[in-house]
């Protein structure tokens, strides 16, 4: 076999993704099969990403999950990723919260890099995995309420509850994990779950802005990094819509109009 033929064959293997089997969705939940990631492809993806020391033991079935958060006039349709190990009952449920994204489609249910990575690492090793897109992202309408705990916390908690009504997803206490905004979102969800008396197996929050008033906001206002202006504008844009404030109170008129 020539090198060219071998490369073509490898590429074909990596691109050939079977579709997961349809599974019954409980009332109020919609499940759309996306793709199955083979163990071979998952291992190659981790290797190409420079990740060592994490095995992948099972193929992963990925679904887009749509569910309702809130009730009555406050109810909103949200989306996220559900990933299950193929061929065995999951041992636990993990809820992974993604970091800051300013693009509606750069979310786990669209199988972006974060969604695939979380699915491979957790579901590929025997866990059921959910990764919420958050309000205002994915299939959800409106602006993303960036760093608003009253919106993000319940959205994560409601996806946990909805996923645990799917047949085969463990109902045992969930494990929370997240990075950046996702680390903070995990903490917000933890507060919601504990307020309802629900047990949590554990929580790993990484690099979140946990004290915005005294730490994150003063640091961002100093402009120490190019991304700080993005975070400030994104927070103002989302929070103005959530609280009904005018952007003119933060931005100059020409920017407020856009």
C-alpha positions in Angstrom: 0.0 0.0 0.0 1.4 3.4 -1.0 1.6 6.3 1.5 -1.0 8.2 -0.4 -3.4 5.2 -0.3 -2.7 4.8 3.4 -3.5 8.5 4.1 -6.7 8.3 2.1 -7.8 5.2 4.0 -7.0 6.8 7.3 -8.9 10.0 6.4 -11.9 7.9 5.3 -11.9 6.0 8.6 -11.8 9.3 10.6 -14.6 10.9 8.6 -16.9 7.9 8.5 -19.2 8.5 11.5 -22.1 6.2 12.1 -25.3 7.8 13.4 -26.4 6.9 16.9 -29.5 4.8 17.4 -32.7 6.7 18.2 -33.7 6.7 21.8 -37.0 7.5 23.4 -37.2 11.0 24.8 -39.3 11.8 27.9 -42.1 14.3 27.7 -40.8 17.8 27.2 -37.5 16.6 25.8 -36.3 16.3 22.2 -33.3 14.1 21.3 -31.7 14.4 17.8 -29.0 11.8 16.9 -25.8 13.6 15.7 -23.0 11.1 15.3 -21.1 8.2 16.9 -17.5 8.8 17.6 -15.5 5.5 17.3 -12.8 4.7 19.9 -10.2 4.9 17.1 -11.2 8.4 16.0 -11.5 9.6 19.6 -7.9 8.4 20.4 -6.6 10.0 17.2 -8.3 13.3 18.1 -6.8 13.3 21.6 -3.4 12.5 20.2 -3.6 15.3 17.6 -4.6 17.6 20.4 -1.5 16.7 22.4 -3.5 15.0 25.2 -1.7 12.1 26.9 -2.7 9.8 29.6 -6.4 9.6 28.9 -7.7 6.4 27.5 -10.9 6.0 25.4 -12.6 2.7 26.1 -16.0 3.0 24.4 -17.5 4.5 21.2 -19.6 7.6 22.0 -23.1 8.3 20.8 -23.9 12.0 20.6 -27.3 13.7 20.7 -28.6 17.2 20.6 -30.9 17.6 23.5 -33.6 20.3 23.7 -35.5 20.9 26.9 -37.5 23.5 28.8 -36.2 25.6 31.6 -38.5 27.6 33.9 -42.3 27.5 33.8 -45.3 29.5 32.7 -44.4 32.8 31.0 -40.8 32.4 32.1 -40.3 29.0 30.3 -37.6 29.0 27.6 -36.5 26.3 25.2 -32.8 25.4 25.7 -30.3 23.0 24.1 -27.2 21.1 24.9 -25.2 17.9 24.2 -26.0 14.5 25.6 -23.3 11.9 25.0 -23.5 8.2 26.0 -21.1 5.3 25.9 -22.1 2.7 23.4 -22.9 -0.7 24.6 -23.0 -0.3 28.4 -24.9 1.4 31.2 -23.3 4.6 32.2 -21.7 4.6 35.7 -22.5 8.2 36.6 -23.8 11.5 35.1 -21.3 14.3 34.5 -22.4 17.9 33.6 -19.7 19.8 31.8 -20.1 23.6 31.5 -18.2 25.2 28.6 -16.2 28.4 28.6 -17.0 31.8 27.1 -18.3 31.6 23.5 -19.6 34.6 21.6 -21.0 32.6 18.7 -24.3 30.9 18.9 -23.1 27.9 17.0 -19.8 27.4 18.9 -21.5 25.3 21.5 -21.5 21.6 22.6 -24.7 20.6 20.8 -23.1 21.7 17.5 -20.2 19.4 18.3 -17.7 22.1 18.5 -14.2 21.3 19.9 -15.3 21.6 23.5 -18.3 19.4 23.0 -16.4 16.6 21.2 -13.6 16.7 23.8 -16.0 16.4 26.7 -17.9 13.6 25.0 -14.8 11.7 24.3 -13.2 12.1 27.7 -16.3 11.3 29.8 -18.7 9.2 27.7 -15.7 7.4 26.1 -14.8 6.2 29.6 -18.2 5.0 30.7 -20.0 8.1 31.9 -23.2 9.8 30.7 -22.2 13.4 29.7 -24.3 16.5 29.3 -23.0 19.9 28.2 -25.5 22.7 28.3 -25.3 25.4 25.6 -26.7 28.0 28.0 -29.6 30.5 27.4 -29.1 32.6 24.3 -26.8 30.0 22.7 -27.4 27.0 20.5 -31.2 26.6 19.8 -32.2 29.1 22.5 -33.5 32.5 21.4 -32.4 35.9 22.7 -29.1 37.2 24.0 -26.8 35.2 26.2 -27.1 36.4 29.9 -23.4 36.4 30.4 -22.5 35.7 34.1 -26.1 36.1 35.3 -26.4 33.3 37.9 -30.2 33.6 38.1 -30.4 32.5 34.5 -27.4 30.2 34.0 -27.7 28.2 37.2 -31.3 27.0 36.7 -30.6 26.3 33.0 -27.8 23.9 34.0 -29.9 22.4 36.8 -32.9 21.9 34.5 -30.8 20.1 31.9 -29.5 17.7 34.6 -33.1 17.0 35.7 -34.3 16.5 32.1 -31.4 14.2 31.2 -32.0 12.0 34.2 -35.5 11.3 32.8 -33.9 9.8 29.7 -33.8 6.0 30.0 -30.3 4.7 31.0 -29.0 8.0 32.3 -28.1 7.5 36.0 -30.2 9.3 38.6 -27.4 9.2 41.2 -25.9 12.6 42.3 -24.3 14.4 39.4 -20.6 15.5 39.0 -20.2 19.1 37.9 -17.2 20.4 36.0 -16.4 23.5 34.0 -13.8 25.9 32.7 -13.8 29.7 32.6 -17.4 30.8 32.3 -18.2 27.1 32.7 -16.4 27.0 36.1 -18.5 29.8 37.3 -21.7 28.2 35.8 -20.9 25.0 37.6 -20.8 27.0 40.9 -24.1 28.7 40.0 -25.7 25.3 39.3 -24.3 23.9 42.5 -26.0 26.6 44.5 -29.3 25.9 42.7 -29.1 22.1 43.4 -28.1 22.5 47.0 -30.9 25.0 47.5 -33.3 22.3 46.4 -31.7 19.8 48.8 -30.2 17.7 46.0 -26.9 16.0 46.6 -24.0 16.5 44.3 -21.2 14.0 43.9 -18.5 16.6 43.4 -17.7 19.8 41.6 -14.5 20.9 39.8 -14.6 24.6 38.8 -11.6 25.8 36.9 -10.6 29.4 36.1 -14.0 31.0 36.5 -14.7 34.7 37.5 -16.0 33.9 41.0 -15.7 37.4 42.5 -16.6 39.8 39.7 -17.1 43.0 41.8 -13.8 42.8 43.8 -11.5 40.9 41.5 -12.6 40.3 37.8 -14.2 43.7 37.1 -11.3 45.8 38.5 -8.8 43.6 36.6 -10.7 43.9 33.3 -11.0 47.7 33.7 -7.2 47.9 33.8 -7.1 46.5 30.3 -4.3 44.1 31.0 -5.2 41.8 28.1 -7.0 42.4 24.7 -9.7 40.0 25.7 -10.8 42.2 28.7 -12.6 44.7 26.5 -14.5 41.8 24.9 -15.6 40.4 28.3 -16.7 43.8 29.4 -18.7 44.5 26.3 -20.2 41.0 26.2 -21.3 41.3 29.9 -22.9 44.7 29.3 -24.6 43.5 26.1 -26.2 40.5 27.8 -27.0 42.0 31.1 -28.6 45.1 29.5 -31.1 42.8 27.7 -31.7 40.7 30.8 -32.4 43.6 33.2 -34.0 45.9 30.7 -31.3 48.5 30.8 -30.3 50.8 27.9 -26.9 50.2 26.3 -26.5 54.0 26.2 -25.6 53.8 29.9 -22.4 51.9 29.0 -21.5 52.4 25.4 -21.2 55.5 23.3 -24.3 56.1 21.0 -22.7 54.7 17.9 -21.8 51.4 19.5 -25.0 51.2 21.6 -27.0 51.3 18.3 -25.2 48.2 16.9 
